[in-house]
């Protein structure tokens, strides 16, 4: 059994691994950037080593700094978490070459299955059907246009060495190819350190179904459960369920069998996830994530299996403790996981919302779990993934799990930043979700979030200089919480209440004026417009990268561009004027 594990990651997943290791009597080592010096995972670990730098490239993607921390700590195992180096074969090989155990699959399997192109070939060898697409890297825009013209539009341009929807862009016609290709490569490079891409036909109304598998070094592989991850925005998941609901008889078992065959085809061991697209009662292999998934807890709550513990035991050379039949016999009820991301969902725009969490109060009660890497007072940085935490709920059936999820979300308080909670509630309460009529495109194409307003829980001022305050009143013995917009008095008192002219935050403009402002801190990737150009309300004018996501900042009125105050590469702060529209 391993004695000391270094976690080459941060945030929620680092905390998750530390907790299991502690239960197993294994010492833990954290690594951290300058921004994470006081982070929760650093405080919880037995030891911690500084990597230096602020950005991911300077810290958690700095190979030499992490390898040096492994040497200095004397760790005999390394857990990569998810993201960063979790699917990097060179990093896994560098760790094993040091005589240290990599808690993940063998480098050869990462190369074959982590590369989405070669994984498609492996799936074919295992007998799994694949979505029509390329089995080689896409090199040029002309090549992509030819693929679209041949296979039909739209097409998906995807990061070959990525996952989780990062580095995936959709081109609906030939004119969108060049920009989509550039964007996919930039996002992939920023998040995974590589920018190779491949192509797939983009299905019209698919569900995203994945299979959790675990293998050992003795040739055993089992599939644990399916998960439905169809509730997404920007090709990234919001809500996951286990097992996947509403599948025709025999489909789940067929997916599980196909996943096991694909894993065995490459000699896979440790935890992994095989992803499928399901449409019109057919399923197609999508990709394999050669790591522990963000959404693994939703599988844990319906099986009672600690997947991180299994990872550590397998890496230590132990056999899987259960057979396939025994694993499936453990499953009980229904699980739902809701990702709480630092994003402003106002109007359905899901703009990143970095900042300091002034208050984090988590729900409790039967069947409720909350995994997070943050506490009250911690700061969510623009330089890293925007996941604040994961709410995991269990119920004896799906309807109970949905009702319990809504109750728990109503209790969850995250003040100081915007989060996806209002959108999560809208999804869970919608009849389409209850009836399993949603797809990966449902949130963005069918769910009406135009009237959704998010507040940060912090003091905000409207256009009249009034601040939002809450008070509790009693009417006939019944308590009501009332929000008011009032004048702020220097001694902390309240002025006369006045009706709010606006709540929440704008996506890019200051109250409909001609100033297009940055809604968050970030880096300018591209200026789309030029001085003298006519634009319409809702038209993108600037591309801003924040929290590893590219965001189109839009005009909120018709007019003509009179000033451009930024250029590509500029770092801007929240509220900075980017473009002026006259």
Wavefront OBJ file of the C-alpha trace (Angstrom):
o trace
v 0.000 0.000 0.000
v 1.195 3.513 -0.804
v 2.520 5.549 2.151
v 2.474 9.146 0.916
v 0.525 10.641 -1.986
v 1.217 13.952 -3.698
v -1.881 15.472 -5.311
v -0.842 17.264 -8.509
v -3.946 19.424 -8.555
v -5.963 21.965 -6.593
v -9.448 22.830 -5.395
v -12.263 20.367 -4.900
v -10.558 17.291 -6.329
v -7.419 17.809 -4.221
v -9.575 18.019 -1.091
v -11.500 14.937 -2.226
v -8.312 12.851 -2.568
v -6.879 14.115 0.725
v -9.992 13.004 2.620
v -9.925 9.450 1.287
v -6.159 9.146 1.795
v -6.546 10.300 5.395
v -9.199 7.631 5.995
v -6.778 5.042 4.593
v -3.940 6.214 6.851
v -1.929 7.607 3.923
v 0.004 10.880 4.289
v -0.751 13.619 1.741
v 1.250 16.320 0.000
v -0.296 19.405 -1.603
v 1.223 21.685 -4.228
v 0.126 25.235 -4.757
v 0.516 28.380 -6.838
v 1.067 31.822 -5.349
v -2.681 32.466 -5.533
v -3.461 29.208 -3.703
v -1.049 29.734 -0.818
v -3.894 29.717 1.724
v -6.287 27.420 -0.184
v -8.288 24.698 1.546
v -6.364 21.806 -0.015
v -3.109 23.348 1.206
v -4.431 23.716 4.734
v -5.727 20.131 4.824
v -2.660 18.295 3.511
v 0.078 16.971 5.791
v 2.707 18.782 3.719
v 2.610 21.462 1.044
v 5.128 22.683 -1.529
v 5.050 25.933 -3.486
v 5.138 25.733 -7.278
v 5.428 29.478 -7.845
v 3.555 31.489 -10.458
v -0.103 32.391 -10.768
v -1.425 30.986 -14.036
v -1.896 27.272 -14.659
v 1.071 27.260 -17.046
v 3.302 28.764 -14.361
v 2.188 26.373 -11.621
v -0.037 23.311 -12.042
v 1.214 22.742 -15.596
v 4.868 23.302 -14.650
v 6.269 19.792 -14.973
v 9.670 20.450 -13.433
v 8.213 22.246 -10.420
v 5.860 19.348 -9.663
v 8.545 16.699 -10.188
v 10.798 18.647 -7.832
v 8.019 18.667 -5.209
v 7.695 14.888 -5.587
v 11.439 14.452 -4.973
v 11.540 16.774 -1.984
v 8.439 15.309 -0.351
v 9.456 11.680 -0.745
v 5.976 10.789 -2.016
v 5.649 7.263 -3.389
v 2.406 7.995 -5.267
v 0.973 10.861 -7.348
v -2.742 11.471 -7.900
v -3.345 13.832 -10.857
v -7.027 14.586 -10.135
v -8.839 15.833 -13.247
v -7.729 18.493 -15.705
v -4.131 19.763 -15.780
v -1.812 16.708 -16.141
v -4.431 14.009 -15.479
v -4.434 12.874 -19.122
v -0.851 13.750 -19.992
v 1.126 10.635 -20.860
v 4.484 12.460 -20.701
v 3.776 13.515 -17.119
v 2.642 9.999 -16.150
v 5.807 8.554 -17.703
v 8.009 11.116 -15.937
v 6.449 10.137 -12.605
v 6.871 6.397 -13.174
v 10.453 6.914 -14.403
v 11.198 8.339 -10.931
v 10.067 5.060 -9.392
v 6.870 6.744 -8.122
v 3.403 5.256 -8.662
v 1.085 7.213 -10.942
v -2.492 6.777 -9.654
v -4.056 6.444 -13.051
v -3.814 4.378 -16.221
v -0.536 3.359 -17.867
v 1.025 6.023 -20.123
v 0.413 3.867 -23.216
v -3.335 3.772 -22.489
v -3.384 7.534 -21.944
v -1.692 8.011 -25.304
v -4.200 5.823 -27.112
v -7.398 6.684 -25.255
v -6.522 10.201 -24.131
v -5.937 11.119 -27.753
v -9.529 11.321 -28.993
v -8.490 10.321 -32.492
v -6.706 7.095 -31.578
v -9.408 6.322 -28.983
v -11.941 6.205 -31.801
v -9.770 3.579 -33.480
v -9.590 1.599 -30.232
v -13.379 1.782 -29.863
v -13.776 0.348 -33.338
v -11.449 -2.502 -32.403
v -13.641 -3.134 -29.376
v -16.778 -3.197 -31.541
v -18.294 0.113 -30.373
v -19.973 2.292 -33.023
v -18.490 5.768 -33.404
v -19.901 9.133 -34.469
v -18.913 9.891 -38.083
v -15.692 11.869 -37.915
v -11.962 11.889 -38.520
v -9.486 9.332 -37.300
v -6.568 11.719 -37.901
v -5.809 15.235 -36.634
v -7.348 18.090 -38.572
v -4.651 20.434 -39.870
v -6.222 23.176 -41.957
v -9.427 25.157 -42.278
v -9.829 23.867 -45.853
v -9.736 20.285 -44.566
v -12.449 21.108 -42.037
v -14.630 22.777 -44.669
v -14.301 19.716 -46.893
v -15.365 17.478 -43.998
v -18.430 19.630 -43.356
v -19.415 19.742 -47.001
v -19.093 15.953 -47.244
v -20.696 14.886 -43.944
v -23.140 17.725 -43.489
v -23.293 20.750 -41.206
v -22.985 21.492 -38.334
v -19.715 19.870 -37.298
v -17.852 19.738 -33.988
v -14.207 20.825 -33.836
v -12.782 19.179 -30.717
v -9.591 19.141 -28.680
v -7.829 15.844 -29.329
v -6.194 15.779 -25.884
v -8.973 17.362 -23.869
v -12.268 16.558 -22.273
v -15.130 18.049 -20.297
v -16.226 20.159 -23.268
v -13.073 22.286 -23.123
v -11.703 23.148 -26.533
v -14.870 22.145 -28.382
v -16.427 24.528 -30.890
v -19.273 24.089 -33.364
v -19.203 25.371 -36.936
v -22.632 25.624 -38.551
v -21.289 26.463 -42.006
v -18.034 26.945 -43.919
v -17.791 30.627 -42.977
v -17.540 29.803 -39.251
v -14.711 27.287 -39.642
v -11.665 29.545 -39.350
v -12.804 31.305 -36.180
v -14.091 28.075 -34.560
v -10.817 26.281 -35.327
v -8.710 29.096 -33.827
v -10.908 29.264 -30.717
v -10.835 25.482 -30.155
v -7.053 25.440 -30.401
v -6.589 28.407 -28.047
v -8.899 26.958 -25.397
v -7.321 23.496 -25.696
v -3.814 24.909 -25.385
v -4.766 26.989 -22.328
v -6.422 24.118 -20.481
v -4.511 20.994 -21.601
v -1.205 22.333 -22.895
v -1.811 20.927 -26.431
v -3.797 22.283 -29.355
v -4.374 19.321 -31.721
v -7.975 18.981 -32.948
v -10.202 16.460 -34.696
v -13.652 16.553 -36.281
v -17.045 14.940 -35.732
v -20.483 15.312 -37.192
v -22.560 17.309 -34.704
v -25.756 15.427 -33.895
v -29.003 17.395 -33.717
v -30.611 16.321 -30.392
v -28.335 13.848 -28.572
v -28.144 12.780 -24.956
v -24.724 12.492 -23.333
v -24.424 9.129 -21.580
v -21.201 7.932 -19.994
v -20.046 4.724 -18.320
v -17.799 4.619 -15.264
v -15.254 1.797 -15.509
v -12.475 0.620 -13.192
v -9.764 -1.880 -14.083
v -6.911 -3.451 -12.157
v -3.405 -4.542 -13.150
v -4.517 -8.190 -13.225
v -6.692 -7.853 -16.320
v -10.059 -7.281 -14.590
v -12.351 -4.461 -15.745
v -15.856 -3.679 -14.489
v -18.386 -1.034 -15.398
v -19.976 0.549 -12.329
v -22.875 2.614 -13.663
v -24.081 4.892 -16.390
v -24.460 8.651 -15.945
v -26.595 11.091 -17.916
v -24.775 14.405 -18.429
v -27.094 16.004 -20.978
v -27.879 19.217 -19.052
v -25.036 21.335 -20.421
v -24.110 24.828 -21.527
v -21.157 25.568 -23.774
v -20.661 21.783 -24.016
v -19.870 21.665 -20.302
v -22.015 19.850 -17.794
v -24.324 21.458 -15.250
v -26.230 18.464 -13.831
v -25.436 14.737 -13.912
v -27.530 11.717 -12.939
v -26.875 8.071 -12.156
v -28.029 5.747 -13.477
v -28.956 7.330 -16.816
v -32.781 7.544 -16.843
v -35.162 6.574 -19.610
v -32.937 4.216 -21.597
v -34.621 1.402 -23.546
v -34.232 -2.099 -22.149
v -30.779 -3.531 -22.742
v -29.106 -0.266 -23.798
v -27.346 0.389 -20.482
v -25.946 -3.141 -20.432
v -24.816 -2.815 -24.065
v -23.061 0.471 -23.289
v -21.370 -1.090 -20.263
v -20.157 -4.060 -22.274
v -18.848 -1.778 -25.053
v -17.013 0.357 -22.477
v -15.310 -2.675 -20.941
v -14.261 -3.981 -24.365
v -12.805 -0.581 -25.329
v -10.833 -0.451 -22.070
v -9.497 -3.983 -22.451
v -8.491 -3.236 -26.049
v -5.800 -0.867 -24.757
v -4.838 -2.698 -21.561
v -6.530 -0.081 -19.413
v -6.468 -0.079 -15.606
v -7.509 2.352 -12.832
v -10.595 4.590 -13.089
v -11.838 5.879 -16.423
v -14.995 6.944 -18.194
v -16.240 5.956 -21.625
v -18.599 8.546 -23.093
v -21.385 7.852 -25.573
v -23.860 9.890 -27.563
v -27.406 8.500 -27.520
v -29.986 9.499 -30.128
v -32.960 7.722 -31.739
v -32.303 4.570 -29.646
v -28.764 4.277 -31.032
v -25.543 4.991 -29.183
v -22.128 5.988 -30.491
v -18.713 6.039 -28.830
v -17.698 9.642 -28.212
v -14.436 9.525 -26.276
v -12.725 8.073 -23.241
v -11.544 10.180 -20.331
v -8.489 8.448 -18.893
v -8.939 9.840 -15.398
v -11.381 10.302 -12.577
v -14.349 12.369 -13.748
v -15.644 15.490 -12.021
v -19.000 13.753 -11.667
v -17.725 10.542 -10.087
v -19.545 11.180 -6.739
v -22.958 10.645 -8.330
v -21.879 7.069 -9.082
v -20.537 6.681 -5.554
v -23.846 7.614 -3.899
v -25.805 4.883 -5.696
v -23.194 2.156 -5.123
v -21.446 2.991 -1.847
v -18.107 2.597 -3.652
v -15.346 5.110 -2.893
v -13.821 5.389 -6.352
v -10.755 7.269 -5.108
v -10.061 4.430 -2.664
v -10.367 1.949 -5.511
v -7.926 4.053 -7.532
v -5.360 3.973 -4.751
v -5.767 0.245 -4.117
v -5.488 -0.619 -7.810
v -2.384 1.576 -8.110
v -0.936 -0.307 -5.129
v -1.320 -3.565 -7.064
v -4.487 -4.921 -5.460
v -7.192 -6.735 -7.407
v -10.655 -5.253 -7.778
v -12.602 -6.245 -4.661
v -15.848 -7.025 -6.523
v -16.946 -8.833 -9.667
v -19.167 -7.275 -12.308
v -22.244 -8.998 -10.885
v -21.422 -7.878 -7.350
v -20.910 -4.256 -8.433
v -24.282 -4.046 -10.183
v -25.979 -5.669 -7.177
v -24.856 -2.726 -5.004
v -26.785 -0.104 -6.939
v -29.664 1.526 -5.109
v -31.919 4.449 -5.932
v -31.011 7.527 -7.972
v -28.248 10.104 -7.673
v -28.031 13.690 -8.932
v -24.961 15.923 -8.960
v -25.231 19.677 -9.485
v -22.079 21.593 -10.327
v -21.931 24.969 -8.614
v -19.835 27.139 -10.924
v -18.737 30.744 -10.516
v -20.772 32.019 -13.442
v -23.469 34.650 -13.856
v -26.426 32.930 -15.568
v -28.456 36.157 -15.885
v -30.340 36.043 -19.151
v -28.812 32.649 -19.909
v -25.364 34.124 -20.659
v -23.284 32.152 -18.096
v -20.465 34.682 -17.841
v -17.540 33.814 -15.526
v -17.755 35.445 -12.100
v -14.438 35.248 -10.259
v -14.098 36.914 -6.875
v -14.127 36.368 -3.133
v -16.758 34.146 -1.515
v -18.026 36.249 1.376
v -20.223 33.436 2.711
v -20.498 29.731 1.932
v -23.190 27.863 3.853
v -23.816 24.312 2.663
v -26.998 22.228 2.959
v -27.377 19.145 5.098
v -29.974 16.455 5.701
v -30.577 12.895 4.589
v -29.049 11.986 1.242
v -27.137 15.271 0.801
v -23.383 15.681 0.224
v -21.368 18.771 -0.755
v -17.805 18.542 -2.116
v -15.830 21.774 -2.407
v -12.357 23.225 -2.370
v -13.496 26.558 -0.949
v -14.664 28.058 2.331
v -16.046 31.454 3.285
v -13.413 34.113 2.603
v -11.655 32.162 -0.166
v -11.198 33.686 -3.629
v -12.181 32.057 -6.929
v -9.434 33.098 -9.328
v -9.813 33.992 -12.985
v -6.793 31.780 -13.762
v -8.384 28.425 -12.906
v -11.498 26.364 -13.450
v -14.651 28.013 -12.101
v -16.010 25.028 -10.141
v -16.905 26.142 -6.611
v -18.374 22.853 -5.442
v -20.598 19.888 -6.216
v -23.943 19.170 -4.588
v -24.579 15.418 -4.635
v -28.013 14.112 -3.682
v -29.433 10.592 -3.321
v -33.094 9.506 -3.406
v -34.868 6.167 -3.499
v -36.114 7.129 -6.983
v -35.552 9.926 -9.503
v -38.456 12.137 -8.450
v -37.363 12.022 -4.811
v -33.795 12.855 -5.861
v -35.022 15.844 -7.904
v -37.162 17.157 -5.037
v -34.288 16.710 -2.573
v -31.901 18.489 -4.958
v -34.232 21.486 -5.171
v -34.554 21.610 -1.382
v -30.783 21.430 -0.935
v -30.137 24.125 -3.554
v -32.617 26.395 -1.790
v -30.537 25.972 1.386
v -27.163 26.491 -0.303
v -25.746 30.010 0.159
v -22.805 31.285 -1.909
v -22.424 35.043 -1.438
v -19.927 37.422 -3.018
v -19.917 35.848 -6.483
v -22.513 34.817 -9.001
v -23.148 31.092 -9.365
v -25.127 28.763 -11.605
v -27.631 27.966 -8.817
v -30.568 29.915 -10.389
v -30.079 28.043 -13.679
v -29.749 24.716 -11.863
v -33.095 25.309 -10.168
v -34.724 26.255 -13.472
v -33.509 22.972 -14.990
v -34.615 20.785 -12.095
v -38.086 22.366 -11.999
v -38.752 22.100 -15.736
v -41.189 19.434 -16.985
v -38.856 18.536 -19.888
v -36.168 17.509 -17.400
v -38.648 15.474 -15.377
v -39.828 13.740 -18.559
v -36.221 13.143 -19.773
v -36.901 15.118 -22.958
v -33.743 17.191 -22.676
v -30.573 16.871 -24.741
v -27.104 18.399 -24.726
v -28.587 21.342 -26.640
v -31.699 21.811 -24.527
v -30.348 24.390 -22.052
v -29.100 26.735 -24.762
v -31.726 26.141 -27.447
v -34.982 25.362 -25.627
v -34.797 26.369 -21.955
v -35.941 29.967 -21.594
v -33.557 31.710 -19.196
v -34.098 35.188 -20.629
v -35.766 36.426 -17.425
v -33.314 34.742 -15.096
v -31.574 37.190 -12.746
v -28.668 36.312 -10.490
v -27.428 38.314 -7.529
v -24.156 37.874 -5.714
v -25.448 38.262 -2.199
v -23.098 41.196 -1.790
v -24.090 44.816 -1.548
v -24.961 46.080 -5.022
v -25.937 49.509 -6.296
v -28.423 50.216 -9.088
v -28.281 53.074 -11.591
v -29.789 55.487 -9.058
v -27.118 54.757 -6.469
v -29.455 52.705 -4.283
v -28.340 49.513 -2.518
v -30.265 46.261 -2.110
v -31.196 45.379 1.451
v -33.304 42.604 2.943
v -35.532 42.681 5.982
v -38.029 40.335 7.594
v -41.581 41.443 8.383
v -44.482 39.705 10.109
v -48.057 39.835 8.820
v -50.700 38.048 10.883
v -47.998 36.003 12.566
v -46.373 34.920 9.268
v -42.812 35.931 8.377
v -41.873 37.305 4.974
v -38.440 38.221 3.594
v -38.636 41.529 1.714
v -35.966 43.043 -0.555
v -35.777 46.821 -0.912
v -33.686 49.353 -2.835
v -32.719 52.150 -0.437
v -30.278 55.017 -0.045
v -27.103 54.089 1.786
v -26.432 56.306 4.808
v -22.878 56.927 5.968
v -23.550 55.562 9.458
v -25.042 52.396 8.027
v -28.664 53.478 8.249
v -31.202 53.231 5.449
v -32.881 55.907 3.414
v -36.300 55.778 1.773
v -36.910 52.734 -0.383
v -37.235 53.202 -4.121
v -38.172 50.763 -6.831
v -35.202 49.178 -8.521
v -34.582 50.052 -12.139
v -32.276 47.085 -12.625
v -30.999 44.050 -10.731
v -28.190 41.666 -11.410
v -25.275 42.491 -13.674
v -24.984 43.256 -17.356
v -23.235 41.009 -19.821
v -21.257 43.739 -21.402
v -22.771 47.199 -21.198
v -23.422 49.730 -18.490
v -27.232 50.050 -18.312
v -27.789 50.134 -22.033
v -25.259 52.924 -22.631
v -22.749 52.802 -25.423
v -19.968 51.622 -23.141
v -19.271 47.920 -23.560
v -17.524 46.926 -20.329
v -15.749 43.816 -19.126
v -18.055 41.810 -16.835
v -15.055 40.147 -15.171
v -11.264 40.224 -15.082
v -9.636 38.473 -18.006
v -7.483 38.641 -21.128
v -8.598 40.060 -24.464
v -8.314 37.306 -27.064
v -9.773 39.106 -30.064
v -11.391 42.399 -31.013
v -14.124 41.548 -33.516
v -15.242 45.039 -34.571
v -13.497 48.124 -35.948
v -14.036 51.866 -35.557
v -16.862 53.071 -37.788
v -18.509 49.649 -37.980
v -22.275 49.411 -37.405
v -23.371 46.881 -34.787
v -26.684 45.638 -33.443
v -27.699 44.850 -29.880
v -26.540 41.347 -28.975
v -23.721 41.331 -31.536
v -20.328 40.183 -30.245
v -17.639 42.894 -30.221
v -14.818 41.360 -28.144
v -13.685 37.863 -27.119
v -12.516 37.739 -23.492
v -10.833 34.737 -21.855
v -11.506 34.195 -18.169
v -11.365 31.051 -16.043
v -10.151 29.012 -19.047
v -13.267 29.902 -21.059
v -13.667 32.185 -24.054
v -16.577 34.596 -23.678
v -18.118 36.773 -26.342
v -18.837 40.239 -24.938
v -21.787 41.804 -26.735
v -23.233 45.237 -27.463
v -26.475 46.104 -25.726
v -27.661 48.740 -28.207
v -27.612 49.396 -31.935
v -25.075 51.938 -33.097
v -21.673 52.655 -34.591
v -18.341 51.797 -32.975
v -16.706 55.119 -32.072
v -13.796 53.921 -29.886
v -11.889 50.700 -29.231
v -9.898 50.868 -26.011
v -8.298 47.409 -25.981
v -6.280 45.082 -28.167
v -5.546 41.359 -28.197
v -3.384 40.388 -25.224
v -4.556 43.179 -22.919
v -5.495 42.211 -19.360
v -8.643 44.011 -18.213
v -10.568 44.272 -14.969
v -14.283 44.069 -14.238
v -15.943 47.317 -15.306
v -13.197 48.386 -17.719
v -14.580 49.981 -20.890
v -13.631 47.885 -23.918
v -15.574 49.449 -26.776
v -17.673 52.619 -27.089
v -20.747 52.553 -29.321
v -22.273 55.867 -30.378
l 1 2 3 4 5 6 7 8 9 10 11 12 13 14 15 16 17 18 19 20 21 22 23 24 25 26 27 28 29 30 31 32 33 34 35 36 37 38 39 40 41 42 43 44 45 46 47 48 49 50 51 52 53 54 55 56 57 58 59 60 61 62 63 64 65 66 67 68 69 70 71 72 73 74 75 76 77 78 79 80 81 82 83 84 85 86 87 88 89 90 91 92 93 94 95 96 97 98 99 100 101 102 103 104 105 106 107 108 109 110 111 112 113 114 115 116 117 118 119 120 121 122 123 124 125 126 127 128 129 130 131 132 133 134 135 136 137 138 139 140 141 142 143 144 145 146 147 148 149 150 151 152 153 154 155 156 157 158 159 160 161 162 163 164 165 166 167 168 169 170 171 172 173 174 175 176 177 178 179 180 181 182 183 184 185 186 187 188 189 190 191 192 193 194 195 196 197 198 199 200 201 202 203 204 205 206 207 208 209 210 211 212 213 214 215 216 217 218 219 220 221 222 223 224 225 226 227 228 229 230 231 232 233 234 235 236 237 238 239 240 241 242 243 244 245 246 247 248 249 250 251 252 253 254 255 256 257 258 259 260 261 262 263 264 265 266 267 268 269 270 271 272 273 274 275 276 277 278 279 280 281 282 283 284 285 286 287 288 289 290 291 292 293 294 295 296 297 298 299 300 301 302 303 304 305 306 307 308 309 310 311 312 313 314 315 316 317 318 319 320 321 322 323 324 325 326 327 328 329 330 331 332 333 334 335 336 337 338 339 340 341 342 343 344 345 346 347 348 349 350 351 352 353 354 355 356 357 358 359 360 361 362 363 364 365 366 367 368 369 370 371 372 373 374 375 376 377 378 379 380 381 382 383 384 385 386 387 388 389 390 391 392 393 394 395 396 397 398 399 400 401 402 403 404 405 406 407 408 409 410 411 412 413 414 415 416 417 418 419 420 421 422 423 424 425 426 427 428 429 430 431 432 433 434 435 436 437 438 439 440 441 442 443 444 445 446 447 448 449 450 451 452 453 454 455 456 457 458 459 460 461 462 463 464 465 466 467 468 469 470 471 472 473 474 475 476 477 478 479 480 481 482 483 484 485 486 487 488 489 490 491 492 493 494 495 496 497 498 499 500 501 502 503 504 505 506 507 508 509 510 511 512 513 514 515 516 517 518 519 520 521 522 523 524 525 526 527 528 529 530 531 532 533 534 535 536 537 538 539 540 541 542 543 544 545 546 547 548 549 550 551 552 553 554 555 556 557 558 559 560 561 562 563 564 565 566 567 568 569 570 571 572 573 574 575 576 577 578 579 580 581 582
